[in-house]
Amino acid sequence: MTLPATMNALILKQDGFAPRREGAAIDTLEPYLDYGSMPVPKPGPGQVLVKVRMASVNPSDLYFIKGEYGQPRVRGAAAGFEGVGDVVGGQGLYAHWLKGKRVAFVGGVSGSGAWAEYIVVPAAMCVVIRKAMRDEDAAGHVVNPVTAWTMFDIVKQSGAKSFIFTAAFSQLGKLMAGIARDNGYAMIAIIRKQSQEAHLRELGAAHVLIQSDPEFEAKLAALCKSDKPRILLDAVANQQAADIFMAMPARARWIIYGKLDTEIPSIRETGQLIFMDKKIEGFWLTKWFKHASILEKLRTLRAVQNRFISGAWKTEVVAIVKLADAIQQLPGALKRGDGKVMLVP
Amino acid sequence: MTLPATMNALILKQDGFAPRREGAAIDTLEPYLDYGSMPVPKPGPGQVLVKVRMASVNPSDLYFIKGEYGQPRVRGAAAGFEGVGDVVGGQGLYAHWLKGKRVAFVGGVSGSGAWAEYIVVPAAMCVVIRKAMRDEDAAGHVVNPVTAWTMFDIVKQSGAKSFIFTAAFSQLGKLMAGIARDNGYAMIAIIRKQSQEAHLRELGAAHVLIQSDPEFEAKLAALCKSDKPRILLDAVANQQAADIFMAMPARARWIIYGKLDTEIPSIRETGQLIFMDKKIEGFWLTKWFKHASILEKLRTLRAVQNRFISGAWKTEVVAIVKLADAIQQLPGALKRGDGKVMLVP
């Protein structure tokens, strides 16, 4: 196969970080991205070139293009962290072995991005995808599912058979609901809209609380008493999240992995950290990727893939948008909010 | 020796917890304590009766009598957690072996308190004091020195050769300064008054920052850059403490062990917990006593005692107040603030 010299991509217009944080919500892509032409990237040692079939749109992508993620933007690079595609080239033994295979990948930190026709990623960040798996499931194969799997490990280690999950109607929340139920754990899901409740229960959430319910506090207190959850997995990090943490029993851990609300939370009862042995910390998948052993990673990725192939997990896609239409259509597609948005070249 | 049936003590007037938190500062003891007569407590199995020589006044005592500590008050019981005295009775083998010996002790949770002529404590919470040690050093032998020792273990495990300590002119802060210097660690001490700086440097603090210094932030930022401290040991838990934590480098841990300020802190940059792997947690000596092995405790207590006998540590006493005068004199003595206040029967 002869590779073209240039390709189309959604290209970052800005460098570095934003001066202030607004959260993942996006009304327009125009300040951040251009749809345009750029050179096809070239793989270095240990890297592969992947012809992208489909890329996913995660909250982390949106934080990143807005300059609110933990890593600086590079103007002129393609956006997008995750996707699925076919390996068409590469350097190194493993890279050569991967050639011709369909892989799920995570990239985007080396300056090459998934919202493009081609991407260069480390061969080690590719997972060969079995035939039985749909592109829709493979494109979001790593970030959310692996996050769910590793977060569930944290829940298991907590010793409690219950945990609390905010913004639970996210793709991640839906995955967590299933894995919790299938392993005999009660997920206490916090959501915004009553209309999302039935579907989330169907997916596996044992308890669903609506944020705006006037009896929210009383219901939460009752569940904290009966179920004694010790882990709060939280992508919102606002005052309500802080108050949920304060309502939890001794040895609770508030594990923050996102900042969907710009409100700054206060810790009303720091004494709980002392006398109740509570902790506040963060979760970042990149850290897990850096520190987990290869065996742990392989076991996790295999488990994730098996859940998709068996049908226990299914990616709910609400829109598939072409790269060329993304500037116009992506913000609207993201507002539907009840499933995943995918990009295709 | 014939024991009397009754004794004098500072007796708790209230039960349970206070409705709100005000911190350790005390203007008057009258709402909380009576000086009066009560029965001499009787030791149960595994307990000893100690004739108190001297009791220390720690911040934890003040929080406790105000109902702001992690354990509920019991009306009619004597106050006071810690002191030194002579074992005059007891039940059990170890208790009998202790009889006639001078011991430092921690008690006060079983309903018997140190601010009294006699106290009943578990034999296991007594440390035999060598002759060379002064009563003044022995009376505050456990809470502050053992806290300092165990906190310093946390600093050592952090991998950085520097740490930050707020409210550093406390008895605990002074102990930390010495142990840090003697082990080659740089303590960054945060204090309120310029006048305390010279003495704290003499005791071992490598860097001293004055809270109200207009260049506080710039100086802290420079030290965070040069020394890369990872541990913030904090008894204040206000917004300045939160901001110090935010200024610290990756993998910093904000370890809260007190609440000297009632201001509620906000976490302005929750993203730091995610991307910089920072953590917020508490420290409570009681938890250490519950979870540390007997060997670890013995090793710690021996090390602490050796530091006092060698003169590396010295308890600075500003006032010794009689129990009978405490209601009148203790609040004033505590306001001197530059050393420890002791109570004697």
Contacts between the chains, C-beta under 8 A, distances in Angstrom:
chain1	res1	chain2	res2	distance
A	21	B	271	7.3
A	68	B	271	7.7
A	69	B	275	7.8
A	70	B	271	6.7
A	70	B	274	6.6
A	70	B	275	2.9
A	70	B	276	7.8
A	71	B	275	7.9
A	237	B	267	8.0
A	237	B	270	4.2
A	256	B	270	5.3
A	256	B	273	5.1
A	256	B	274	6.1
A	257	B	274	6.0
A	258	B	274	7.6
A	259	B	270	5.6
A	259	B	271	6.0
A	264	B	266	4.8
A	264	B	267	6.8
A	264	B	268	5.6
A	265	B	266	6.7
A	265	B	267	5.8
A	265	B	270	7.0
A	266	B	264	4.8
A	266	B	265	6.7
A	266	B	266	4.7
A	266	B	267	7.8
A	267	B	264	6.8
A	267	B	265	5.8
A	267	B	266	7.8
A	267	B	267	7.0
A	267	B	280	7.6
A	268	B	264	5.6
A	270	B	237	4.2
A	270	B	256	5.2
A	270	B	259	5.6
A	270	B	265	7.0
A	270	B	282	7.6
A	271	B	21	7.2
A	271	B	68	7.6
A	271	B	70	6.8
A	271	B	259	5.9
A	272	B	282	7.6
A	273	B	256	5.1
A	273	B	280	6.7
A	273	B	281	5.8
A	273	B	282	3.3
A	274	B	70	6.7
A	274	B	256	6.1
A	274	B	257	6.0
A	274	B	258	7.6
A	274	B	282	3.7
A	274	B	283	6.7
A	274	B	284	4.9
A	275	B	69	7.7
A	275	B	70	2.9
A	275	B	71	8.0
A	275	B	282	7.3
A	275	B	284	6.0
A	276	B	70	7.8
A	276	B	282	7.8
A	277	B	282	6.5
A	277	B	284	7.4
A	277	B	287	6.3
A	278	B	281	7.7
A	278	B	282	7.0
A	279	B	279	6.4
A	279	B	280	6.8
A	279	B	281	4.5
A	279	B	282	7.9
A	280	B	267	7.6
A	280	B	273	6.7
A	280	B	279	6.8
A	280	B	280	4.0
A	280	B	281	7.4
A	281	B	273	5.8
A	281	B	278	7.7
A	281	B	279	4.5
A	281	B	280	7.4
A	282	B	270	7.6
A	282	B	272	7.6
A	282	B	273	3.3
A	282	B	274	3.7
A	282	B	275	7.3
A	282	B	276	7.9
A	282	B	277	6.6
A	282	B	278	7.0
A	282	B	279	7.9
A	283	B	274	6.7
A	284	B	274	4.9
A	284	B	275	6.0
A	284	B	277	7.4
A	287	B	277	6.2
